[in-house]
Amino acid sequence: MNMAMPAPIRIYIADDHTIVRDGLAVMLQVHSDIKVVGSGSDGRQAVKEVATLRPDIVIMDIAMPNLNGIEATMLLKDEAPGVKTIMLSMYATKEHIFRALQAGARGYLLKNSAGSELVNAIRVVQSGQRYLSQKIADTVVDDYLLDHRVTGPLDALSTREREVLQLVAEGHSSAQVAAMLSLSPKSIETYRSRLMQKIGVSDLPSLVKFSIHHGLISLE
């Protein structure tokens, strides 16, 4: 009696570095139970394509242009429910990890440990369990389990305000942001003024510094 082979785990890779996307794809395709079905270079593109492709798992970088990986993960809960996310990041801070888990990520893996551990993480997450990188301190996990509602300055902002914050910090004009979010420039100015008041900054350099410190944008 012939036993049918289970369908491979379908993977989408979101990372703004081409060499990382290509390297991960090559590494994953070696495994017969894993199939890479798509990839994207920014969070907004990833949300759009994942909603169409409906992979099993998204490998998501945190620091991406236009829309970071944490906000993209939050949007995917509505745009593609059922699709699981594994965050692949260079950030090992408690804030980044907690925010990723709160956004709905089922896994968190540090880039410097990605390799065979990523393959293991994919299989674990696909089975319905959560996976956290072996290099993340046990105390971080313990803190999360004790109180997974960690608050910070970004929690005072709405989803739209965080989107505007990232795009403004990346250097986009109000008109450009308005076009990207299908809003009027006046609305963007209102969002910008309100979010700056909430996070306690009064000028663009301070806004950029705040965004880098909280991982919305990177120095790369």
N, C-alpha and C positions, 0 to 999 in steps of 0.2 A: 504494500500500500504506500503510495507516494504522499509524503507530507508536504503541504504547501509552505513555501518559505514566507515568513512574516514580511510585511512591507517595510522598506527601510525608513529610518527616521529622517524626515524631511527638514532641512536646515536652511535658514536664511542668515547671512552674515552682514551686519551693519557696522562699518568702521570707515573713518575718513582717510585712512592710509591704504593705498592700492596694494602695497607690498604685504600688508597684514592680511587683507582680504584674500589675496591670491595664495599666500602661504597657508592660511587656515584651510582654504578650500582644498588645496593639494593634500594637506595632512589628513583631512577628514575623509576625502574620497577613497583613501586606501582601505577604509573599513567597509565591508560589504553591507553592514546594517545601517549605514549613514549615507545620505544623499544630499548634496548642496543644490538647492533649487533656485537660488538667487542671491544677490548682494547689492548693497547700496552704500553711498558715501556720506549721507547725512540723515538725521533723524526723521525729517519730514518725508524724504523719499522712502525711507524704510517703512514708515507707517502706511503710506499709500500702497506700496508694493506688497507688503505683508497682508494687507486687507484683501488683496486680489489673489495672491498665491496661496494663502492659508497654509504655511509650513507648520510642522509640529513645534519647532523651537526656533527662536531668534537668538543669535549670538550678538549681543548689543554692546558697543563701546559707549562709555559715558560721555567723553568729550568729543562732540561732533558739532559741525557748524549748522546754523539755521534752527535746529532743535536738538537739544542734548538727549542722551540715551535714557535718562530717568523720566523726562517729560514724554518722550516717545513711548516708553513702556506704559505710562499712565494712559495715554491715548489709545494704545492697543487693547486695553481692557474693554473699551467700547467698540473700537473699529474691528477688532479680530478676537472676540472672546474665545477662550479655549487654546489660543496660541501661547505657549510658555516662553519666558524670556530668561536667558542666562546673561548676566552682566559681566563683561570682560573689561577690566579696568586697571590702570596703573595706580589708582588711588586705594590706599588701605586704611583711610581714616574712618573713624566710627560714624561720622556724619554721612559720608558717601554710602557706606554699607547700609545704614539704617534707612536712608532716603530711597535707596534702590529696592530694599525689601518692602518698604511702605508703598512704593509705586506698583508693586506686584511681581517683582522679579522672583523667580523660583531658584535662581542660582547666582552666586557672586564669585568670580574667579579673577585672581590677579594675573596680569599679562605676563609677568616674569615666571609664572608657574604653568602657563598654558602649554599644552603638549599632550602627553598621554592623560594628564589630569582632565583636560577638556573633554576628551572622549568619554572618560568615566562620568564626568558631570552631565554630559548629554544623556547618557543611559540612565543615570539616577533620576534626573529631572523628568525624563520621558516616562519613568515608572511611577511618577506621582509624588516623589519625595523632593525635599529641598536640598540643594548642594551649596556649601560654602567652602571656599578655598582652604586647603590644609594650612596655608601660611597665615590665615587670619587668626588672631589670638583667641583662645578659648574665652577670655574675659569679655570680648566683644560679643560673642554669641550669647554668653550668659546674661549680659546686660540687655540684649535684645529680647531674650525670652522673658526677663523680668518686667520689662516695660518697653514695648515696641512702638509706643507713641512718643518719640523723641521730638521735641520742638526746637526750632531755630528760626533765624530771621526770614528764611524763605517760606516758612509755614504761614506767615502773615499775608503772603501774596496769593492771589487767585491763579489758576492755571494760565489764563490769558496774560496776566501781569508778568508771570515768569517767562512766557514766550516773548513778550515785548522786551523784557529786561535782557534776555540773551541776545536778541537781534540788535538792539541798540548798542549793547556792549561790544558786539562784533563790528560795529562801525556803520551799520545800515542807517540811512536817513529815515525820517518819519514817513516820507513818501514811499520809500522802498519797503519799509515794514508794512505800511498800509496795503500795498499791492500784494505782498506775500500772504497776509492774513485776511485779505478781502474786506478790509475796513477803510474808513476815511482817515486821511492824515490828522484831522481834528481829533478823532477818537484815539489815535495813537498818542497824540500829545497829552490827552487827558490821562490815559493809562500810564504814560511815562511820568507825568507829574505826580500822580497818586502813588506809584510804586516807589519813587524816590523819597517821597515823604514817609512812607511806611518803613523803609529800610534805613532811613536817616542819613541820606547823602544829598548833597546840594549841587554837585557838578558832575560832568561826564567822566573825568579821570577817577573820581571816587567811585562812581558806578562801575567802571571797568575793573578797578581794584577789588571791589566787593564781589564781582562776578567771577574773577579768577580765584579769589580766596575760597569761594563756595563751590568751585568746580563746574560752573555753568559754561565757562570758556577756558581754554588752555593757552599757555604762552607759546605753543608751537606754531 
